[in-house]
């Protein structure tokens, strides 16, 4: 072979190998934006969960599914690969343990439940031990059961046929076993519906404090869990109710996680709902998300998740309404986009305060060098709000992420708020307020970032809908109008009693019992196949919360729960993963190989010339 041909072949080979080597590896998903914000069942569509920027999720371990074949089997609905993928994407995984398989059934309770937790015949203890041990290093937070306060055996969400004392035994057994198996485990109370039986949480805590061994075992729980839906006002007041219940029994402060919240729409053409709990439009669901997040933070919730990411086959049998931010076909409801924006503008909050709650909803977030006011009308009529200026200009952001700069006038920022659609009322106000505006301004001597933590949310997809709408099937433009698209139903349930009250005792807590619970949880069944085909229902997760305050979160109370950087991938309670970025961009890598290849070609060519020219 001629040397020039050999040199050319070598160069081509080097370029090919270099290109293959330098091709960019699949870049890791963008880091979650803020540890506080999550979504239930993110594993159904991890790519879209990444786009949201959520930091945690919940996985349901239904005992009747997981060990359907007996205590020696393990067949969870969510695979190890799915769990590992969630962790690789930077999300904390929270496990929910619930259910009784046929082989362990004892009148609806686990066989051997009343035996000591280390007795081999205590089937529940064995299940908890296996779950916590199997996922040690991957799942640290465990929620024990779901909504045991539902006391009607005919209710779709009925899960617990035992007494309050029986449930203490279940919780106590799980706590003791989990801590022995993994001392770093965080054990959550089940979510209580509250509306089925407002006194249940008090009755349960009474039997807890009656146990003389409870104090030395942290009262058998590390966190409180809540599931609150539909009404931002009740989200605020009931979070404080849960805090007050724990405090009223002399139990040291526990953090609270709002594991489920949402306002599922009834007017989505993809899933029209005839028998709705509350009438909610797609646009109102989108407005509910940032409103609920803001008031939950102001009430002291440490972590907040939306139920759920995506509708899946079987949901219609388990839930009367579509809870997914994504439809079954993966298309986005408007609420997906409003949550995506809300996460970025609420991120990094060091404190939160509900400053106004009348015709205007106004929540102020302290975010270090700047503040963000979350603003919305609570009436059908447009409102104008005035915010004291700490800078000459501020950034005004709409619910979909559109930004513009406004100037202060006479030391005030004036913000016009569109009226609420007000399809459903709650006392004298709309159940869900109007389109949210975020007013972002620098503190004195501070600055506003050019983009929110995690970057600006990408523009929402359009699929042929009106210009500027976040989704072709939504009528989001209606949010800018003052007139409701539907006349409020005069016969609809209202919650006037909770508009101003913040109940902390049994007597005041009963004031909101007329509000239906929002989600349905499949009841336990002795037929394993029936349990397997049932779609996991919304459940709650309890995790570190802050001491409830009527209006504010103290910065010191949440500092330990936040990452040092809001874009950090290593969260306080998730497995840390090494995320190596490429040292240089792919183009630079390819150029390097070209230079190397050129150098080798030159060397080979010179060598060939020398060989041919030798004496």
PAMARTI-394612 format. One record per residue (C-alpha): x, y, z. Coordinates in steps of 0.001 Angstrom, whole numbers, plus 500000, padded with zeros to 6 digits. Example, Ala and Ser with C-alpha at 12.3 -4.5 7.8 and 13.67 -1.06 7.14 Angstrom:
2
512300495500507800
513670498940507140
//
This chain:
615
500000500000500000
501268503458499166
502209505437502250
499864508298501372
497019505792501225
498057504336504546
498151507811506026
494709508658504675
493201505440506048
494734506123509420
493353509656509458
489853508494508533
489965505808511213
491074508306513822
488310510733512868
485696507991513097
486944506722516437
487373510249517731
483866511229516730
482398508163518414
484400508776521558
483697512472521730
479976512259520961
478128513720523917
476944511147526367
473309511538527276
473374514525529580
471873513980532990
468483515485533630
468470519013534922
468710519083538697
465466519503540618
464818523155541314
463885523096545018
463749520213547494
460274521197548652
458308520502545493
457281517041544322
454851515059542209
453186511712542926
454103508865540551
456843510680538665
458126507338537386
455176507115534973
456802509845532850
460249510693534183
461095512984531284
458170515277532021
458893515097535754
462364516364534885
460820519178532851
458743520179535861
461843520339538061
460306518313540911
462566516972543654
460613514092545188
457948511518544500
455904508832546201
455842505128545377
453073502887546654
453908499399547932
450583497585548143
451352494519550241
448796492373548414
450646493099545149
454176493008546464
453841489627548156
450873488182546346
452578484798546200
453462484656549889
456099486037552252
458953484713550120
457958486711547022
458490490332546008
456641491626542950
456112495396543325
454287497438540719
457244499827540512
460460498065539522
463961498537540874
464931500063537539
462193502678537848
463167503543541417
466837503762540469
465941506007537564
464063508397539848
467048508584542166
469388509099539212
467213512046538209
467789513621541624
464436512817543180
463856511581546713
461616508522546700
459063508193549496
457506504774550052
453921504102551112
453179500802552862
449566499635552866
447298496642552381
446924493056553546
447377490061551218
444989487141551344
447491484852553044
448001487342555932
444337488369556259
442787488339559728
439421490088559610
440974492900557618
444045493248559852
447473491670559373
447795488319561098
449835488489564296
449617492284564475
449272492297568262
452389490177568733
455703491880569586
457385493512566614
460230490982566719
457937487949566791
458335485945563518
454553485450563414
453864489180563178
453273489320559433
453087493112559245
456422493449561021
457958491007558554
456637492975555575
457922496302556907
461302494751557715
461613493358554194
460618496643552531
462849498905554609
465795496517554355
465409495870550639
465424499563549758
467917500721552386
470117503337550742
467438504203548207
464255504879550179
464511506543553550
461012507989554053
458128505623554693
454448506504555065
452495503962557085
449066503240555603
446593505720554189
443526507527555511
442528505179558353
439919507697559519
437466506737556751
434931504825558823
432360503804556199
432979500254554889
431030501147551748
433183504165550928
435627503658548038
438475504884550223
437798502612553193
441080500916554169
441055500338557923
438481498119559661
440269498181563015
440057500456566028
442226503464566797
444168501270569235
444696498723566453
446097501437564256
448508502534566953
449761498955567030
450272499054563258
452127502378563441
454160501355566479
455202498054564916
456243499761561681
458217502418563538
460133500007565754
460906497590562917
461947500334560502
464287501994562998
465936498675563824
466357497894560125
467521501368559118
468188503806561982
468069506667559476
464554505833558331
461975508630558587
458541507292559516
455432509247558598
451941509092559949
449314508137557401
447458510979555789
444161511630557529
441265512855555403
440099515082558285
436708515596556650
435474512062557307
436204512332560995
437784515596562210
438353514090565654
440229511007564458
443667512608564606
443008513705568179
441715510259569145
444757508624567596
447174510983569343
445384510291572637
446174506576572411
449731507414571381
450446509580574430
448766506983576669
451599504570575803
454294505118578472
456986503992576025
455956506495573324
458250509399574338
461415507299574139
460401506267570589
459549509763569346
455838508959569703
456206506464566840
456304509029564045
458767511536562654
456463513561560432
452830514469559813
451150513920556455
448297515840554871
446080515449551784
444216518674551082
442348519551547918
440300522155546042
440396525161548403
443547527220549018
441890528647552115
441406525244553736
444924524232552741
446223527022554947
443864526516557899
444013522715558031
447794522552557932
447718524639561067
445003522369562469
447315519366562134
450140521237563805
447781522321566553
446564518761567135
450099517518567785
450911520476569985
447683520087571979
448792516595573089
452161517783574321
454072516051571531
457210517861570361
456996519651567043
456963517455563941
457347518550560334
454394518322557974
454390517298554333
451464518102552100
451835514965550022
448730515403547906
446992518506546676
445170519422543477
441876520665542092
441036518185539315
439099519672536404
435626518613535386
435585520180531907
438494518514530104
437111517079526837
439554514193527225
437874513214530501
434569515001531100
433218514544534621
429511514425535330
429572513604539048
432228516039540187
433105516771543798
433556520464543018
433157522028539610
436598523137538416
437724524295534982
441088523536533419
442091527149533930
441043527114537569
443125523997538156
446093525875536694
445452528836539005
444949526584542035
448461525123541858
450487528277542695
447817529481545122
447903526237547093
451709526085547076
452048529624548389
449539529305551233
450869525861552190
454342527323552576
452933530221554603
451134527736556883
454324525770557522
454336522822555088
457877521560554655
457283519631551455
454451519798548941
453500517450546107
450798517457543478
448717514343543017
449553513291540348
451804513472537286
449823511576534654
446506509796534246
446952506094533600
444585503312532510
442518502264535489
442323505727537026
438713506150535990
437780503172538142
439673504514541162
439056508251540853
435985510081539573
438054513007538315
441288513351536316
444071514303538717
446961514097536279
448825517175535148
449314515089532013
446516513287530214
446758509592529398
448206510436525982
450954512491527648
449618515880526561
449834518640529142
446932520173530957
447446523902531652
448201523079535302
451422521359534233
452741524646532899
451583526710535864
453277524257538250
456457524415536187
456511528208536523
455456528187540194
458312525890541206
460819528320539750
459371531473541278
458722529973544719
462125528273544890
464652529267547493
462140530807549880
463592531296553339
460321532459554811
456684532882553781
453864535021555128
450213535320554187
449856539110554289
446350539571552954
443339537294552597
440171539156551606
439296540207548082
442976539675547293
445204536747548122
448691538004548922
451602535829550076
455110537229550507
458196535054550099
461602536037551442
464207534750548985
467425536256550296
468356539276548215
464846539652546832
461190538999547606
458337537557545604
454691538412546180
452173535828544977
449039537797544066
445548536879542855
441958538075543050
439563536059545222
436476537649543651
435004537640540120
435827541343539748
439347542495538846
441399543905541699
444338546266541973
446903545689544679
449607548048545898
452917546641547161
455493548761548943
458537549204546741
462020548346547964
463508549038544519
462758551382541640
461739548565539304
460422545046539692
459764542037537492
456102541093537065
455581537504535970
452302535980534874
451148532462535676
452655531104532454
456102532637532927
455747535802530848
457983538514532344
457966542283532096
459577545109534053
457400547628535880
458353550840537672
457373552017541131
455093555019541467
455324557073544644
457050554215546433
454474551600545360
454083548943542720
450535548758541405
449489545373540030
446213544712538236
444758541270538920
442162539644536648
438960538484538289
438473534853539231
436319532589537087
434484531682540309
432710528628538941
432418527417542539
432149529595545621
433354529078549173
431450531363551474
431758534971550325
434707534301548029
435570532213545012
436765528734545905
439757529204543580
441165532638542864
442020534196539519
445195534077537469
448300534451539624
450862537235539232
454350537096540754
455901540434541729
459655539996542134
461664542893543536
465075543380545090
465455544100548760
467298547252549703
470884546636548684
469932543332547039
469272542212543497
466822540185541439
468286537271539454
468044537540535684
466196534214535703
464550532244538503
466264529190540066
466260526407537517
465920528908534668
462835530195532970
460299527473532268
460221526642528550
457243528084526697
454167525865526889
453349523814523809
450544525011521587
448374522566519708
446166524790517665
444507526628520526
444178530356520931
447369532357520838
448993532581524217
447105529705525756
449225527039527440
447317524205525844
445156523962522782
442294522373524695
442266525019527399
440551528362527399
443212530075529441
442413533447527958
439298533360530082
441496533867533125
442105537437532037
438406538247532054
436370539379534992
433208537439534214
432905533795535280
432277531427532406
429815529493534549
427318530791537056
428216529595540558
425995526765541706
423892528062544633
423490524504545893
427173523670545837
428855522862549159
430534525848550735
433127526201553423
432343529535554965
433320528185558335
436929527808557306
437388531101555500
438590532854558612
438918530187561287
442154528352561952
440940525473564120
443390523975566570
441036521990568765
438415519345568311
435591521828568812
436624524176566041
437913521450563790
434434520088563202
433466523305561421
434618522031558022
433115518571557986
430798519508555152
433666519498552649
433929516152550866
437229514353550761
438753514730547347
440309511379546560
439297507777546593
441569505051547874
440725501477546889
439599499495549887
441600496424550846
440492493222549263
441102489571549987
441361488889546275
444916489630545228
444054490005541555
441519492691542322
444083494613544283
446619494355541496
444303495743538846
443243498656541025
445120501851540309
447046503206543299
444931505868544887
446133509186546231
447825508844549574
449750511068551877
453315511393552956
454483512974556192
457912514534556376
459766517284558218
457564520320558745
457989523578560580
456312524867563701
452968526280562559
452631530022562703
449481532002561917
451190533942559167
454834533147558679
457588530586558443
460729531506560302
463782531191558116
465656529212560766
462874526630560893
463287525577557276
466987526207556755
467978522667557716
465559521216555174
466846523159552197
469900522437550075
472689524993550258
471961525732546616
468470525577545193
469858523843542130
471905521275544019
471436517654543056
472282516288546495
469207516752548640
469177516358552387
467234513105552339
468032511503549014
470841509284547860
473626511406546473
474742510551542961
477840511732541131
476840513730538070
479957514256535926
479665516888533240
481817516718530155
485061518592530580
484537520381527291
481796520667524703
481535517948522049
482676520309519272
485908520998521115
486437517281521657
485988516569517949
488432519340517039
490953517802519417
490725514501517602
491074516244514257
494252517959515444
495570514670516776
494643512917513558
496277515657511488
499429515392513540
499582511642513103
498950511994509385
501822514449509106
504066512127511112
503179509119508967
503619511109505768
507043512350506826
507965508837507871
506930507517504470
508906510207502716
511938509313504827
511453505580504091
511231506146500337
514195508544500390
516493506412502487
519789505303500784
//
